[in-house]
Each structure stands twice: as C-alpha cells, then as structure tokens.
Amino acid sequence: MWFFAPKALKRVLRPLLGQSGWFLTAVACLLIFNQDDRADNEGDLLQTVRTHHRAASELIRSFAATFQCEATYPKAEAISRGDYRRSLGTVRIHEGVEGQWTSDILIANGETRIVGTNLTSANQREYRAERASSAQMVGLSDMWMGMLMVIVGPKGQPMSIDRILESAKRPPSATKVTEDGRKCVRVSIDYDEADGREVQLTLWHDIDCNYLVRKRTVTTKGTDWRSVSTVTEFAEPAPGVFVPSKCRGQTFVESKLVKEWLITMSGLSVNFEVRPNVLQLPAFPSGTVLHDRINETKYQIDSEWHQIGPASPDRVLKVASPSPGQSDFTSQSRSEPTPSARRLISLSLALLVGIAIYVAFRMRHRSLTLQ
C-alpha cells in the first residue's frame, strides 16, 4: 500500500507514523485484502458454476436414452431397465423387470402420474395408478436425478444448482481442485432438513464437461451415515453437449459399505423433434384404483383419469412441493464481478484517505494545543 501513496502524502505521514507504523499498517491491510480477495474469488467461482451449469442444462432441449439400474452390493441384481425421454420440462419414463412388473411415468405441469402393472400368480396383468406432486422423487429411474443433473436438496426435493445454493444456511464455499485427475470446482453447502438435522452437501463440478456434477457426497451431521455418487463416464451426443452416461452410488454407515448401485445409459440422443404420442401414458382399464398422494386418498378412475368411485383415506409418506412461484432456475445476476486488483487499489486509496484525515486532525489538534 505504501507504494501506491502519493509522494506528498508520504512526506506528511512518515515522521508521524514512523517506519514500524507503516509496516504494521501494511500487514493489517494485506490481511484484510487477502480475506476480501478470498471471499471475492469464492463468489466468482460460485457465479461461474451457476452460470455454466445452468447453460449446460439449457443446451439440452430434448433427450432420449435407454437405461439400466442394477445393485452391485450387497448382492448383484437387476433393479430395472427402461427408456427415458425428456422434452423441456416434460419427462416420460418406461421401466420394469421382465416377467414381473412395469411402470410408466409421466412428469408434466407440476404433477407426476404413474401407471403400473404386476403379474399375478395366475399370470394376469394387474393395474395400479398413482398421482403425486412433481417435486416428489420417483427413484433411480429419473435419470436427471440419478445422473446428478439435478440434486436432491432439503425435504428430499430434486433441485437445480441455483436453488440448492439458495437453500444454504451459511455462505457456501468454492475451491478449484483436482479430483481423480479432472479439474473441478468443489462446492460445499450446509442446509437444514425439515426435522432440524444439518446436512452437508459437497459437489465436484467438472470444468471440462460444462461444469456438470462429477461427484456428490452427502453427510448428516451427528450420524455415521454418508452417501457418495460418482459419474464415471460422460458422453457427448452432440458437439459441446455433455451428458453423464454412467454413475455409481454408494452408502456407508460407520465407514462400512452397506449399499452400492450402478446406473448406465446408452443410445443417447439430444435436441431432436419429439412426437407428442411418445410422451403419453399407456391405456388402462376403467375401474383402476388411483393412489392420490397429493390428497392422501384412493379411489377408482376411468381411462381418462376421472374419479368414478368414492374416495377413502390412503395415508402415505408425502414430500412437500416447492413454494408457489418458485422457479427451478433463478434469474442470472446482471452485475459484473469486480476484479480483485481494482478492489485492492480502491480499498488502498480509501485507507490512505482515512489515514490522511486522521493525521490532519492530529496536526490541527496539536497546533491548537501549542497556541
């Protein structure tokens, strides 16, 4: 800071403060500026992550893939296989295990509808239907959640990175790191669950894959439980468009692996024209029982989803929906980050002006005392 001071000001301040005073002042200023630069750099990194991750998601207007979910520990077994289709905010999933069950899911207009079938002992097809808020998770078959394109946040809601950052109970931290040989930005977020427990969420955003999430860890403070999800492969189905294609999840209790699963996608395609019939649910017979998770009731419906029978209570675990009007993507800040060098000079000059005013006051006071 001494080097930025005008010569005239140096001549006034040197005899009053002395060299030791300037040294202490310089050390104090460096500590202050270092703290300010660190906060500024973290803010810049977080803004970069938000901007690039949002852009990476918005590049994908439509998406299709075949997927497979399988457990690899404690024993190897198929969980489900199916097809995933996405067109902007509408999602259509077909999954099942051959010869056992199928499930068709449609997520659209803030609502999730599911038509499922089971094979009875008499080899007859038994239908079921469900209705829930779109904020409610549908399991690993939701590829956007399973592949860390969206992140599960407070109250178990799948959220965008923007909303996750906004839910933090204290300022998130951001640091550039190398993870498994990849350049990443590591973001740590603390938030409170509905039951009051504090959760620490850490995300590793891969810089070379449009800042998509490569790794996620979740720990609940005060417990020995920890969850780790790692994207082991990314695909580039179109130039500059990256999508996770393989993700491994693990759950630990007291550092012991208790569960492990693997999700794999193949046949990926993006930004194609989606035919309306592709996003429709299959037909089902009138009289099928609907489990309405929004109203916690069950009743019979016709083939057009209209209620045709009396409702009865059907209490199930319900996940709260987002606050009204809360968007998945918040507006991007229009303010440009202030360069660190400019901030350093501005603060240095401000401090010098403050010292000059203080010195002038002391000189004026001494002059009045001598009179």
C-alpha positions in Angstrom: 0.0 0.0 0.0 2.9 2.3 0.8 4.0 2.2 -2.9 0.6 3.5 -4.0 0.7 6.6 -1.8 1.5 10.0 -3.4 4.9 11.4 -2.5 3.4 14.5 -0.8 1.3 12.2 1.5 4.4 10.1 2.3 6.3 13.2 3.4 3.5 14.1 5.8 2.9 10.6 7.2 6.4 9.2 7.5 7.6 11.3 10.5 4.2 10.9 12.3 3.7 7.2 12.0 7.3 6.0 11.6 8.5 3.0 9.7 7.2 0.5 12.2 3.8 2.0 12.0 3.8 1.7 8.2 4.9 -1.9 8.5 2.1 -2.8 10.9 -0.4 -0.9 8.7 0.8 -2.7 5.6 0.5 -6.1 7.3 -3.0 -5.3 8.5 -4.0 -4.2 5.0 -2.6 -7.3 3.4 -4.6 -9.5 5.8 -7.8 -7.5 5.1 -7.3 -7.6 1.4 -6.4 -11.3 1.5 -9.7 -12.1 3.2 -11.6 -9.9 0.8 -9.9 -11.5 -2.2 -10.7 -14.9 -0.9 -14.4 -14.1 -0.5 -14.4 -12.4 -3.9 -12.8 -15.4 -5.6 -15.3 -17.8 -3.9 -18.1 -15.5 -5.1 -16.7 -15.5 -8.6 -16.3 -19.3 -8.6 -19.9 -19.8 -7.4 -21.2 -17.5 -10.0 -19.2 -19.3 -12.7 -20.6 -22.7 -11.5 -24.2 -21.4 -11.5 -23.9 -19.8 -14.9 -22.2 -22.7 -16.7 -24.2 -25.4 -15.1 -27.4 -23.6 -16.0 -26.2 -23.1 -19.6 -25.3 -26.8 -19.8 -28.8 -27.8 -18.8 -30.4 -25.4 -21.1 -28.4 -26.8 -24.1 -30.5 -30.0 -23.8 -33.9 -29.2 -25.1 -34.8 -32.9 -25.7 -33.2 -36.1 -24.6 -33.6 -39.8 -25.0 -31.7 -42.8 -23.7 -32.0 -46.5 -22.7 -31.1 -47.1 -19.1 -30.3 -49.9 -16.7 -30.2 -49.7 -12.9 -28.6 -52.5 -11.0 -27.5 -53.3 -7.5 -23.8 -54.3 -7.2 -23.7 -54.7 -3.3 -24.6 -56.4 -1.1 -25.6 -58.7 -4.0 -25.7 -58.2 -7.7 -29.2 -57.9 -9.1 -31.2 -56.0 -11.7 -33.3 -53.2 -10.3 -34.9 -52.1 -13.5 -34.4 -51.4 -17.2 -36.2 -48.9 -19.4 -36.4 -45.9 -21.6 -36.1 -42.3 -20.6 -37.5 -39.4 -22.7 -37.3 -35.7 -21.9 -38.7 -32.7 -23.7 -38.0 -29.4 -21.9 -39.9 -29.8 -18.6 -41.9 -33.0 -19.6 -40.5 -36.4 -18.7 -41.7 -39.8 -19.8 -40.2 -43.0 -18.3 -40.9 -46.6 -19.0 -39.2 -49.2 -16.7 -39.6 -52.6 -15.3 -38.3 -56.1 -14.8 -39.3 -58.6 -17.5 -41.9 -61.0 -16.3 -42.5 -59.2 -13.0 -43.7 -55.6 -13.3 -43.7 -52.5 -15.4 -44.1 -48.8 -14.6 -44.9 -45.9 -16.9 -44.3 -42.4 -15.5 -45.2 -39.0 -16.9 -43.9 -35.8 -15.2 -45.6 -32.7 -16.5 -47.3 -29.5 -15.4 -46.2 -29.9 -11.8 -47.7 -33.4 -11.5 -46.4 -37.0 -11.6 -48.7 -39.7 -13.0 -47.8 -43.4 -12.8 -49.4 -46.4 -14.5 -48.1 -49.7 -13.2 -48.7 -53.4 -13.8 -47.9 -56.5 -11.8 -48.2 -60.1 -13.0 -50.3 -62.1 -10.6 -49.8 -65.8 -9.7 -52.4 -66.6 -12.4 -50.2 -64.7 -14.9 -52.8 -62.0 -15.1 -51.9 -58.3 -15.5 -53.0 -56.2 -12.5 -53.1 -52.4 -13.0 -52.4 -49.7 -10.5 -52.2 -45.9 -10.8 -50.6 -43.1 -8.7 -50.7 -39.3 -8.7 -48.2 -37.1 -6.9 -46.5 -33.7 -6.9 -43.7 -33.4 -9.5 -41.4 -32.4 -6.6 -41.7 -36.0 -5.3 -38.9 -38.3 -6.3 -39.7 -41.3 -8.5 -36.5 -43.2 -7.7 -33.3 -44.0 -9.6 -35.2 -44.3 -12.9 -35.4 -40.5 -13.0 -32.1 -40.1 -15.0 -31.9 -36.4 -14.3 -31.7 -37.1 -10.6 -29.8 -40.4 -10.9 -27.1 -38.9 -13.1 -26.7 -35.7 -10.9 -28.2 -33.3 -13.5 -30.4 -32.1 -10.6 -29.5 -32.6 -6.9 -31.7 -33.8 -4.1 -31.9 -30.9 -1.5 -34.0 -30.0 1.5 -37.2 -32.1 2.1 -35.9 -34.6 -0.5 -36.8 -32.3 -3.4 -34.8 -32.6 -6.7 -33.4 -29.1 -7.3 -31.3 -27.1 -9.7 -27.9 -25.9 -8.5 -29.3 -22.4 -8.2 -32.0 -23.5 -5.8 -29.5 -25.7 -3.8 -27.2 -22.7 -3.3 -30.1 -20.5 -2.2 -31.1 -23.1 0.4 -27.8 -22.9 2.2 -27.9 -21.9 5.9 -24.5 -20.2 5.6 -22.4 -18.9 2.7 -21.3 -21.9 0.5 -17.6 -22.4 -0.1 -16.0 -23.0 -3.5 -12.5 -24.1 -4.4 -10.7 -25.2 -7.5 -9.4 -28.8 -7.0 -8.2 -31.9 -9.0 -10.4 -34.9 -8.4 -9.4 -38.2 -10.0 -7.2 -36.3 -12.5 -10.0 -34.0 -13.5 -10.1 -30.2 -13.0 -13.1 -29.4 -10.8 -14.7 -26.7 -8.6 -15.6 -28.2 -5.3 -18.7 -26.6 -3.7 -19.7 -27.3 -0.1 -23.2 -26.4 1.1 -24.8 -26.8 4.5 -28.6 -26.8 4.9 -31.2 -27.9 7.4 -33.7 -30.7 6.8 -37.3 -30.4 7.9 -36.6 -32.4 11.1 -33.8 -29.9 12.1 -30.9 -32.1 11.2 -28.0 -30.4 9.4 -26.8 -31.8 6.1 -23.5 -31.2 4.4 -23.6 -31.5 0.6 -20.4 -31.4 -1.4 -20.4 -31.2 -5.2 -17.5 -31.5 -7.6 -18.3 -29.7 -10.9 -16.2 -30.9 -13.8 -14.8 -27.8 -15.6 -14.2 -29.6 -18.9 -17.7 -31.1 -19.0 -19.6 -27.8 -18.9 -19.4 -27.7 -15.1 -21.8 -30.7 -14.7 -21.5 -32.5 -11.4 -19.0 -35.4 -11.4 -19.2 -36.3 -7.8 -21.6 -35.7 -4.9 -21.3 -36.5 -1.2 -24.0 -36.1 1.4 -23.5 -36.5 5.2 -25.9 -35.9 8.0 -24.2 -34.2 11.0 -24.4 -36.2 14.2 -24.7 -39.6 12.3 -22.4 -42.1 10.8 -24.3 -42.2 7.5 -22.7 -41.0 4.2 -23.8 -41.2 0.6 -21.4 -40.9 -2.4 -22.4 -40.7 -6.1 -19.8 -40.5 -8.8 -20.2 -40.1 -12.5 -17.6 -42.3 -14.0 -18.4 -41.6 -17.7 -19.7 -38.6 -19.7 -21.0 -38.8 -23.2 -21.0 -36.0 -25.9 -24.0 -36.9 -28.1 -23.7 -33.5 -29.9 -20.7 -31.2 -30.2 -20.3 -29.3 -26.9 -23.3 -31.0 -25.3 -22.2 -33.3 -22.4 -24.4 -35.8 -20.5 -23.5 -38.2 -17.8 -23.7 -41.8 -19.0 -22.6 -43.9 -16.1 -23.0 -43.2 -12.4 -22.1 -45.3 -9.3 -23.8 -44.7 -5.9 -22.6 -45.9 -2.5 -24.0 -45.7 1.0 -21.7 -46.0 4.1 -22.5 -46.4 7.7 -19.6 -46.1 10.1 -17.3 -46.1 7.1 -18.6 -49.5 6.1 -20.2 -50.0 2.7 -23.8 -51.1 3.1 -25.2 -50.5 -0.4 -23.9 -49.9 -3.9 -25.7 -49.4 -7.2 -24.8 -48.6 -10.8 -26.8 -46.6 -13.4 -25.9 -46.9 -17.1 -27.3 -45.0 -20.1 -26.8 -46.0 -23.7 -28.2 -44.8 -27.1 -28.1 -41.2 -26.0 -29.6 -38.6 -28.4 -30.3 -34.9 -27.8 -32.2 -32.0 -29.4 -34.4 -34.0 -31.7 -38.1 -33.4 -32.5 -40.3 -35.2 -30.0 -43.6 -36.7 -31.3 -46.5 -36.0 -28.9 -47.5 -39.6 -28.7 -44.1 -40.6 -27.3 -44.9 -38.6 -24.1 -48.3 -40.2 -23.5 -49.1 -42.8 -20.9 -50.4 -46.2 -22.0 -54.1 -47.0 -21.7 -55.5 -48.8 -18.7 -58.9 -50.3 -17.8 -61.7 -48.2 -16.2 -62.1 -49.1 -12.5 -58.3 -49.0 -11.8 -57.6 -47.8 -8.3 -55.7 -44.5 -8.1 -53.5 -43.7 -5.1 -53.6 -40.0 -4.8 -50.5 -38.9 -2.9 -51.5 -35.2 -3.1 -54.8 -35.6 -1.3 -53.8 -38.8 0.6 -56.8 -40.7 -0.7 -57.5 -43.6 -3.1 -60.4 -44.1 -5.4 -61.4 -45.7 -8.8 -60.8 -43.8 -12.0 -61.8 -44.3 -15.6 -59.4 -44.5 -18.6 -59.3 -40.7 -18.7 -58.2 -40.3 -15.1 -61.6 -39.1 -13.9 -62.8 -40.2 -10.5 -65.7 -42.7 -10.7 -65.8 -44.1 -7.2 -65.9 -42.8 -3.6 -62.6 -41.8 -2.0 -61.2 -43.3 1.1 -58.1 -42.3 3.2 -54.8 -43.6 1.9 -52.1 -42.1 4.1 -48.6 -42.3 2.5 -45.3 -40.5 3.0 -45.7 -37.2 1.3 -42.9 -34.9 0.1 -43.8 -31.2 0.3 -43.9 -29.4 -3.0 -41.9 -26.3 -3.8 -43.1 -22.9 -2.6 -45.7 -21.4 -5.1 -44.0 -19.4 -7.8 -40.6 -20.8 -7.0 -38.8 -21.5 -10.3 -36.3 -24.2 -11.0 -33.9 -21.6 -12.5 -33.4 -18.2 -10.9 -32.5 -15.2 -13.0 -28.9 -14.7 -13.6 -27.2 -11.7 -11.9 -26.5 -8.9 -14.3 -23.8 -7.3 -12.2 -20.2 -8.0 -13.3 -17.8 -9.2 -10.6 -15.3 -6.5 -9.6 -11.7 -7.5 -10.5 -9.5 -8.1 -7.4 -6.8 -5.7 -8.5 -9.3 -2.9 -8.8 -10.7 -3.7 -5.4 -7.2 -3.7 -3.9 -6.4 -0.2 -5.3 -9.8 1.2 -4.3 -9.5 0.0 -0.8 -5.9 1.1 -0.5 -6.8 4.6 -1.6 -9.7 4.7 0.8 -7.5 3.6 3.7 -4.9 6.2 2.8 -7.5 8.9 2.7 -8.7 7.8 6.1 -5.2 8.0 7.5 -4.6 11.4 5.9 -7.8 12.7 7.5 -6.7 11.3 10.9 -3.2 12.8 10.6 -4.6 16.2 9.6 -6.9 16.1 12.6 -3.9 15.3 14.9 -1.8 18.1 13.4 -4.7 20.6 13.8 -5.2 19.4 17.4 -1.5 19.8 18.2 -1.4 23.3 16.6 -4.4 24.4 18.7 -2.7 23.0 21.9 0.5 24.9 21.3 -1.3 28.2 20.8 
